Amino acid sequence: MSRESLYWAKLDNAALIFPVIVSKWNSSFYRLSATLTEPIDPTRLQKALDTVMLRFPYYQVRLKQGAFWLFLEHSNRVPEVELDRYYPCLTIKTPKQKELLIRVLYLQNRISVELSHILCDGFGGILFIKNLLAEYFRLQGVSIPVSPDYGILDLGSLPQPEESIDAFHEIYDPKAPKDKQLPPAYRIQAKRCQPGVNRVITGIVDTQQLLSLTRSLKVTITEYITAVLLYELQHIQQSDDPALREKPLRINVPVNLRKFYNLYTMKNFSLYTVPEIDPSLGYYTFKETLHAVHHYLQKNTTEKYIKQQISRNVGGEIHPLIRSIPIPIKKAFLKSMHTKYGESQQTTCFSNLGTIAFPEQMNPFIERFTCYTTGAYHTKTMISALSFKDKFYITFDRIIDTPILERRFFAFLNKQGLSVTVESNNQQGDTL
Amino acid sequence: MRSCSHCGVHVADGEPFCPLCGEGSTLIGNEGGCPRAVFPTNPKIVRLPLQSLIVIDFHLFALFTALFFISAGAILAIDWLSDKTFAWGIPVSASVILLWGLLIIPYLSSQIRVFNYLLFSSAAISAYLILIDTLDGSLSWSWVTTTVLIVPSAVARILFLMKDKSSY
């Protein structure tokens, strides 16, 4: 990596929108947490973090505003480990305040890493926390080998140039047709909590039980959960304002593009597909919903479909007219575009991070691994899931008081014969 | 393991009530247990890092103060250089310092909302202009400047307040 690129970097194409939409309701952060078998030693964690940051210098940056674009500037400050005291994924302050876009938190047995989507998507975040945990265990005296298959890197090596490229620009094809804009989707109507409050409900299901159910239906877990969400959202919509009952229901399902293009960047490199059902055509049974989702995802999760989205996004970024607009006007423009064509097109978002696996030397020390996102202003509930050891964790993060979707979702799983254990960050005295 | 008789799900130990239906009375059974995630203790958040806040740091304050005092000094210097005496320069530079005094009042708080700051600054500049206007014994033009400054800031503040209060 050259000296210059350590000092400033352009935001990747997918990250451009996040600084613009950051608000007290929408932090752009996501959290990855690992619960260990023993209480966390903050001094050792800080030492491990100091070492890991040397291998991931592209995350030791802060947001800075230029004349035409926002960019990332290298910060000499290494993030400090903090006690996990607040709700997950608190928002950042303004770019002027030179805040780092990464936080490392600890509480009792749990280490959490919060990363802004301005830096990277879930792939980069998982790799970072895996290496942080590996270094933490090494300082504890456990021998953890370098194993690229599990994402455990050699922390003494230099970061590779391809880790910090904007992969969207690498694969951009100017001749590809642009993706079409969709009409606005239905959004859950509910009163928001106080800004900063992120209510979490995690449902824990046995992975084998869930797998045998989805295999019997010949679908994947992502397809099954997406279908359940759409099916239950349909019921919520039908009991809502009649003016909203005709709107389509769409779920934003992120797709990791690294497997398509063999580019292993540590910045954002994922786009999304949006399976939908249209209740204006009539009531969808669960079988019909599952069928629609299964075929939509099979058809659209392809390199060719993704190419259209990249063409739209990168084409907009490199357009000479857009490039020449000063940043304050550009921010207002991007914000209105995001409200109109981004967030308005989705009812909710479901992100499946897949199976999280560690080298066998680390497994005995890690009890649990969970992912949290945060609801956005309009998309009030976000869902993320992952599988770790023999459990499947489905986490709902919402910025509204009532768990409208969660109730129906887990009741549905329960009716299908799945044994669900739910937990939340509710405290004594909270009300729903 | 406890279960909720209403929702049919197992409820993790330590939950004050069923996270789905919010009822404590529907929880049944108390044997066994399952690993409970350790969540933050959720204290009441007194001051959130909101984007709409201007956080005043020392450098900004120092720059602001230096600009005003340099301007006042420059006015005095120009007055002195023109006829080697201080005449009009003293009241003009004094009024610049007065304006600085009015504008720094919001800076006494470490954080201020953007629209509050606009409103406060407009009020301070209006007060300053009214003072100048009344030096000749009557109000003539300052009501126009006051209206132009205060009304848009007040409207912006009220609109922001309405936007902030709306929950949907």
Chai-1 contact restraints between the chains, C-beta under 6 A:
chainA,res_idxA,chainB,res_idxB,connection_type,confidence,min_distance_angstrom,max_distance_angstrom,comment,restraint_id
A,S23,B,Q51,contact,1.0,0.0,6.0,A-B,restraint_1
A,K24,B,L50,contact,1.0,0.0,6.0,A-B,restraint_2
A,D84,B,P40,contact,1.0,0.0,6.0,A-B,restraint_3
A,R85,B,P40,contact,1.0,0.0,6.0,A-B,restraint_4
A,Y86,B,P40,contact,1.0,0.0,6.0,A-B,restraint_5
A,K93,B,P49,contact,1.0,0.0,6.0,A-B,restraint_6
A,T94,B,Q51,contact,1.0,0.0,6.0,A-B,restraint_7
A,L107,B,V38,contact,1.0,0.0,6.0,A-B,restraint_8
A,Q108,B,V38,contact,1.0,0.0,6.0,A-B,restraint_9
A,R110,B,V38,contact,1.0,0.0,6.0,A-B,restraint_10
A,K191,B,S167,contact,1.0,0.0,6.0,A-B,restraint_11
A,R192,B,S167,contact,1.0,0.0,6.0,A-B,restraint_12
A,P195,B,L48,contact,1.0,0.0,6.0,A-B,restraint_13
A,G196,B,I45,contact,1.0,0.0,6.0,A-B,restraint_14
A,G196,B,L48,contact,1.0,0.0,6.0,A-B,restraint_15
A,I201,B,P19,contact,1.0,0.0,6.0,A-B,restraint_16
A,P403,B,L20,contact,1.0,0.0,6.0,A-B,restraint_17
A,E406,B,L20,contact,1.0,0.0,6.0,A-B,restraint_18
A,R407,B,L20,contact,1.0,0.0,6.0,A-B,restraint_19
A,F410,B,V9,contact,1.0,0.0,6.0,A-B,restraint_20
A,N414,B,G8,contact,1.0,0.0,6.0,A-B,restraint_21
A,N414,B,V9,contact,1.0,0.0,6.0,A-B,restraint_22
A,V420,B,V9,contact,1.0,0.0,6.0,A-B,restraint_23
A,T421,B,H10,contact,1.0,0.0,6.0,A-B,restraint_24
A,T421,B,A12,contact,1.0,0.0,6.0,A-B,restraint_25
A,T421,B,C34,contact,1.0,0.0,6.0,A-B,restraint_26
A,V422,B,V9,contact,1.0,0.0,6.0,A-B,restraint_27
A,V422,B,P19,contact,1.0,0.0,6.0,A-B,restraint_28
A,E423,B,A12,contact,1.0,0.0,6.0,A-B,restraint_29
A,E423,B,R36,contact,1.0,0.0,6.0,A-B,restraint_30
A,E423,B,A37,contact,1.0,0.0,6.0,A-B,restraint_31
A,S424,B,P19,contact,1.0,0.0,6.0,A-B,restraint_32
A,N425,B,F39,contact,1.0,0.0,6.0,A-B,restraint_33
A,N426,B,P19,contact,1.0,0.0,6.0,A-B,restraint_34
A,Q427,B,N42,contact,1.0,0.0,6.0,A-B,restraint_35
A,Q428,B,P16,contact,1.0,0.0,6.0,A-B,restraint_36
A,L432,B,G22,contact,1.0,0.0,6.0,A-B,restraint_37
